[in-house]
Amino acid sequence: MLELNQLAHFRSFGFLRLTGLFAQDIADITRESEHIWESDDTPRKNQEIRLDLFIERCPPLHRLVTDDRVYPVVEQLVGPDFIWVGSEGNISGRNRVNWHADRKYYRDGEGHWIDYAQIKLMLYLDPLTCETGCLRVIPGSHRMPLHSDLGDQEIDAGSEPFGLDGPDLPCAALETTPGDLIIFNHCLWHAAYGGGHDRRYVALKFAARPTRDDQLVSLERYTSRVFDPDEAFLDHPDGRIRQMVEALPGYRSGSLCA
């Protein structure tokens, strides 16, 4: 469970780093993750291998979803009766992952989605520093107006936001040791610079249960297959996991009342 000061930090700045939370488990998590990557023949694209439905492929990793260090924390951050948005396992050899938000709500007509709670939990499997590609975040960029101000400076491979090279933008660099857990709001601007070796992470994604039809549009626009959960979760023996996904196929209609 998070302390009140941690909750306040997350709401204000959009992220948390919980050091050593999975230190006793990270060797097992790494081993199971390596088995998944090794058994998949997905080719690299832009120096990355990104596998969706990552946790779902491996029953020993399912326990992460309902772990006492995860489930109650997600409840605190997005509310009870939350939904599963998916998982991914990423191996990246990129030296520059430029500034971006996973949910880009600065475009015309999307600003009202900024308060729809969606979060990402990340376990990096390798030690990372500023020089070796740790996650960098811009505190508070999950909220307006900073979220949209940065959108005006959206970064691609050749741009310099505010006249600065990407690594020079004011930010918090979240250096990590395997076993640390990073949680961030899906609207938070983030990046990674440096490294060059393969950086590996496992991510779990959750959202508040939608209460408006337009939130379904938000989910579908930014999350592939969100309404097509894996059979392993639909038929899972743990009722908490089933509850996270059982309504999702019914949302394909785009209406909560369909």
N, C-alpha and C positions, 0 to 999 in steps of 0.2 A: 504494500500500500504506500502511496505517496504521502509525504508530509504536506502540511498547508503551504509551507514556503516553496516546496517543489511545484505544487499545483499553481501557485501564483506565478512562479517563474515560467512555467509552460504557457500559461494564458498570456503573459506579457510578451515573452520572447519567442514562443513557438517551438521550443525544443527542450530536451533534457538529455543529459549524459549520466547514466547510472553505472558507476565504475565497479567492476568486479562482480556484477550481479550473477553472471553465468560462468564464473571462473572454474567452478568444479565440474561443469558440464561441457565446456567448449571443446575438449578433445573428442568426446563422443559426437557432438554436433558436427565438427569438422570431418570426422571419419564418414559419417552418413552422407554429408554433403558431397564429399569427394566421390563416393559411390554413384551418386546421381549424375554428376558431371561426366564421370568416366563411362557410364552406361548410355549416355545420350550422344547422338552424332550431329547435333546442331552445329553448323559451321560458325566461325567467327564472323562478325559484322562490325566494321569500324573498330577493330581490335578488341571486341567484346564478345563474350558468350552470355546471353541472358535467357534463362529458362523460366517461363511462367509455370504456375501450378507446381511449384518446387516442393514445398512442404507436403502437399497432397500426395506426391509420388512415394513418400517414405513413411510408413506407419510409425517407426520409432520417433520421427520428428513431429508427429501429430500432437504429442504431449505438450509441445511448446505453446500451442494455442490456448490451452486451458491451464497452463502452469500457474501456480500461485503468484509468481513474479510477473505474470503477464495479464491474465484475465481480470483480476481486480483493478489493475492499473488502467486497463482499457476502459473498464466501467467508469472509473473516476474521470477519465478524460473525454469520453464521448457519450456517456450516459448508459443506463441499463438497456438490455435488449438490443445490443448493437449487432451489426452484421459483419460477415467476413467478406472482404473485398478481394483477397487473393494473396499470393506469395510469389516471390521470385528468388532465384539464385544467380548471382552475377559474378563473372570473372572479367576483370578489365585490365587491359594493358595500356590504356590511354593516358597520355601525359597531361591532357587538358580536358576536363569535363566542365564546360563553361556554365556560367550562372543561368539558372532556370528554376522555374517552379513546376512541380508535377501537375498541379492544378492551376491553370493560368486564367484567373478570374478578372483580369484587367481589360479584357476585350469587351466591346460594346455588348451590353445586355447581360453580362455574366456576373457583374459585381455583387448581385444579391446572393450569390452562392457562397460568398466568402465566409459566412458564419455557419455553413453546413459542416459539422465536425467530421474530419477524415484524417487519419493518422497513419504513420509508417513507423515500424519498429525494425531496427537494423542491428544485426550482429556481424561485425567484421571479424574475419577469421585470421587476419594477419595484423601485426602491430603497425600502426600508421602514424606518421608525424606530418608536419607541414611540408617537409621536403619529399615525403614518400606518398603523398596523395590522400591525406586524411580529408574527411568531410569538412567543408567550410559552410557556414550559414550566416545569413544576414539577420540578426535578431530583430524581431518585430515585423518582418516582411510578410508575415501571414495575415496582416491586418491592413486595412485601408487607412491612410492614403499611400503608405510606403509600398504596399504590394503593387499598386498601379503605377506609382512613380518609377519603380524599377522596370515595369513593363514597357514604359516609354523608351527605355534604354536596353531592350532585350538584346542579349548577347548571342552573336553567332561567331563562327571561326575567325572572321576578319574584323570584328567591331571592337571598339574601346569605350565601354560605358563611362560616361562622365569624363572622357579623355584619359581614362586609366586602363592599364593592362589588367586583365581579370584578377590575377593574384593580389593586386594592389588595392582592390576595392575594400573598404572597411568591413570587417567581418569577424566572426568568432571561428577559430580553427579548432575542431574537436578531435584532438589527438586521442587515439584509443589503443588499448591492449586487448588481445583476445579475451572475451568474457565480459567486456563492457557492452552495455545496451544503450543505443541511441534511439530516442523517440522524437519525431518531429511532425508538425502539422503539414499536411500535404500541400498547403499553399505557400509554405516557406521557401524563399529563394535559397538555393544551395549550389555548391560547385565542388570540384576537386582539382588540384594542380600539383604537379610533381610526380615522382615515382617513375613508372615505366615498367616495373615488374607487374606480374598479375596480382591484382588486389581482389580478394574474394569477400563477398558478403551474402548473407541470407536475410531476406526482408519479409515481414508479415504486415498485412494491411487490413485496417478495420475502418468502419464508418458508423455514425449514428444511424439507427433505423430511419429510413425516409418517411416523412410525414406529409410531403407535398409531391405532386407529380413532377414538378420541375427539378426536384432533387434526383429523380430517376434519370432525367436527361443528363444531369451532371455526372452521375455515376457511369452511364453508358458512354458518354463522350470521352471520358478520360481513363476508362478501365476496360480493356478488352475482356470479354467472356465473363464479366461480373455477374450476369444473369444466367450463366451456364456453369454452375459450380460442379466440381468433380464428384463423381459417384461415391468416391471414398468418404467424402464429407456428408453427402446426402444420406448415406446409409450408415453413418458412423455409430458405434455403440455408445459414445458419450453424447448424451442428450444436449449438452451445452453447444457442442459443435453442430449438431443437426439444427438446433434453433437458430444458429447464425446464418444458415444457408437455405433452409427449407422454403422460405417465401420467395427467394430470388428468382426462380424460373417464372413465377407468376408476374414478375415485374416487367417481363419482356414487352407486354402490351403498352407500356408507357403510362399506365394508370394504376393507382393504388386501389381503385374501386372495380377494376375489371374482373 
